[in-house]
Amino acid sequence: MKQYIRRFLLIVNLQTLIISSLAVASTAICIHYQFTAEFPLTLVATAIIFPIVFSIGGAYKRREAALREYAAIKGYLRSIYFVARDWLDNPKPENIDKVVLIIHDFFDNLRVMFTDPKTDLIKNEERIYDNFSDFSLYIKEELREEGLSAGECSRTNQYLQKMMISFESIKHIYQYRTPRTLRAFSALFIKILPIVYGPYFAYIAAEMSWGLQYVIPILLTMILVSLENIQEHLENPFDQVGEDDIKFNVEKFIERLKHQSSDNL
């Protein structure tokens, strides 16, 4: 039950209450002064619904693209680990432990980079590329020295190269958002239209019982503001605020690596 309440409060917040109150006040004033007008509801669809739904669709596609690249990074990390563990006849335990430490450090830095503000991007990105350098030196020194063939080292370097490409793809999703002007346009009308439509709500109030005339402005505001909040939560899939954010579970990933290792002993 608490989970559903928390999800509800993510889309119905203080902004919803403020705009709903202003819409109700506007409706009450228009009813009191008999200030009515039959506004077309198509204006709501044109000015708000279409732009916000377009933004939600764009933000969702960005999140799905980030998930694909994140899954690819995890797959390449596991592949490099399997190379160190399984491709050599007698791998040294300390070298396997070393690659686990490199993976853990990289994964932890990945989590920090994408959950920190963009102002820390340059500093965090340097740590990530230090980790890529650690992987490259590990392939060159530990794996080659233990007898991994040149062809297998080349294939392992391809895993590293593809992992860097996936990282760059996620980084661009992290840096860039859906069109800001479109979001600003819809956000402006979401705040204005429920209030401006007071004369329309007063117009249809004549056909409603007392008190029900305020239900429509409240419902309209809740729908519009909730759509905006959904879009905002999808906009940044890394901030760990919304229910649909990408989770970086470093410890669980490393634990599974070690579990696989123990199965092969």
N, C-alpha and C positions, 0 to 999 in steps of 0.2 A: 504493500500500500504506500509506504514512504517513497518507493521508487517512482510510482506514478505521480505522486504529489510533486516530487522534485522535477520530473519532466514537465509537468504542467506549469510550474513556476518559471521554467526556462523560457516559455513562450508568452506567458501572461505575467507581466511585471509592472513596475511603477509607471512606466510610460503608458501602459494600457489604462491604468486607473486615471491618470491625468487627462489623457485625451478623451476617455469616456465621460469624465466629469464635465469637461468643456463642451462636449457634444450634447449632453443632457441639459446643461445650462443654456446653450444656444437654442435647443428645442423648446425649453420652458419659456424663454423670453419671446420666441416667435409665436408660441401659443397664446401667451398673455396679451400680446399686442396685435394678434390676428394677422401676423405677417407670414403669408403662405405663398408657396410657389411649387409648381410641378416640374421638378428638375428631372432630366433623363438619367437613368441609372447607367446607361452606356458610358457616361463620363467616368464612372468609377472603374469600369472594366478597361477603358482606354488609358486612363492616367495612372492606374495603380496595378490592377490585376495582371494585365499583360506584361508590364516591365518587371514586376516582382517575381512572377512565375518564370520568366525568361532568366532572371538572375539566379533563382533557385536551381533551375536546370543546369546553368553554367557552373554554379558552385558544386553541384552534385557530381558533374562530370570531372571536375578538377579533383575532387576527393577520390573518385574511383581510379583516376589516373595515378594519383599518389599512392593508393593502396597497391596497385599493380607493381609500381616501381619499388615500393617498400618490400613487397613479397619477393621481388627479384633480388634485392640486396641480401635478404635473409638466405635465399637459395644459394647465391654465390659465396656467402660466408661459410655456409655449411659445406659447399663443394671444396673450398680451400682447406677446410678442416679435414675432410675425408682424404684429400690428397696427402696431407701430412701424416694421417693415421694409417691409411690403407694401401697407398701406392708404393710404399717401401717395404722391403723384406723384413728388416729389423729396425723400425723407427726408434729413435732415442726418446725415452719418456720426457726428458727435459725439453726437447724440441716440440713435442705435442703440447706440453704445458705452456710453452712460450706462445704458440699460435693461439691458444685459448685466451691468454692474457691480451694479445693484440686484438683479437675479436671482441673481447669484453670492453677494452678501452675504446675501440672504434664505435661499438654499438652505444656505449654510454655517451660518448661525445656527439653521436648522431641525435640521441634523445635531447641532449642539452641544446644543441644548435636549433632544432625545430620547435622547441618549447620556449626558448628565450625570445625576447623582443628582437625585432629586425635591426635595432641599433647595435646589437652584439654580433651581427652576422660575420663581419670580417675576422674578428678574433676567433669565433667558433669554427669558421671555415678553415682557418690555418691549422687548427688541431686535427680536423678531419683529414686534411692532405698530409699532415705528419703521419697519421695512421696509414694512409695509402702508401707512403714511403716505407713504413715499417713492413707492410705486406710485401712490397717489391724486394726489399733487402732480405726478407725471410726466404722468399723463393730463390733468390740468387745465392745466398750464403748457406742457410741450413739445408734446404732441400737439394740443391745441386751438390753440396759437399757430401750429403748422405747417399748420393748415387742416383738421384732422380734424373732420367734421361732428358736430353735437350728438348725432344718433342713434347714430353710430358710437362716440362717447365714452361714451354711455350703455351701449352693449353691452359695451365694454371694462370699464366699472365693474362690470357684472354678472359678468364673469370674476373680478374682484377679490373681489366679494362671495361668490361660490361658493367661491373659494379660501380665504377666511376661515372659511367654514362647515366645509370639509374639515379645515382646521387645528384647529378647535375639536373636531371629532370625534376626530381622532388624539390630541389633548391629553387628552381624557377617557379614552381607552384607556390612555394612558401613566400617568394618575393613578390609575385604579381597576383593581383586579384581580378575579379570580374569588373567590367567597366564601371569606374567610380562615378562618372556623370550620370549613368543610368540609375545607379543606386541612390544618388543624391536626388534625382528627379522623383523617383517613387517615394523616397523618404519624406520629401517636402509635401507631396500631395496626401500621403497617409496622415500627416499631422493636420492638414488644412481641411480636407474634404468633409470629414465627419462633423466639423464645426460649421462649415459653409452650408452643409445640407440641412441645417436647422429648419429653414422655411419648408423644405420638402417633408421632413418628419412632422412638422406642425400641420401640413396639408393632409397627410394620411392619418393624423391623429383623430380626425373627426369620425372615422369609421371604427375606432378602437375604444375598448372600455378604459376607464380611468386607470392610469398607471402603466398600461401596456404601451402607451405612446413612447415611453422611454426605453422600452426593450430593444426596439429596432436600432437606434443610434448606438446603444451599448454593444449589441451583437455585431453591428457593422465595424465598429472600432476594434473589438476583440479579434475579428477575422483578419482585418487589414494589418494590425500591429503584430499579431501572431505570425502572419506570413513574413513580415519584415524580420522578426526575431529568428525565425527558422532560417531565413537566408543569411543572417549575420552569423549564426552558429555554424552553418555549412561553409561560410566564406573562408574561415581559417580552420582547417581540419586538424591542426597541430596544437591548438592552445589549451587542450585538456579541460575545456569548459563544457561544451555540448555533449550530448549523449552519443553523437555519431563521430566523435573525434577518433583519430588514429592513435592507438595506444602503443607505447614503446616499452615492452616488458623485457628488459635486458636480462634480468636474473633468471627468468623462466627459459629464455633461449639458451643461455649458457648451461643451465641445469640439464636441458635436454641433450646438449652436446655431450656432457659428461656421462649421462645415462647411456647413450649409444656406445660410448667408449667402454663402459663397464660390461655391456652385453657381449662385447667382442673379446673380453679377456678370458 
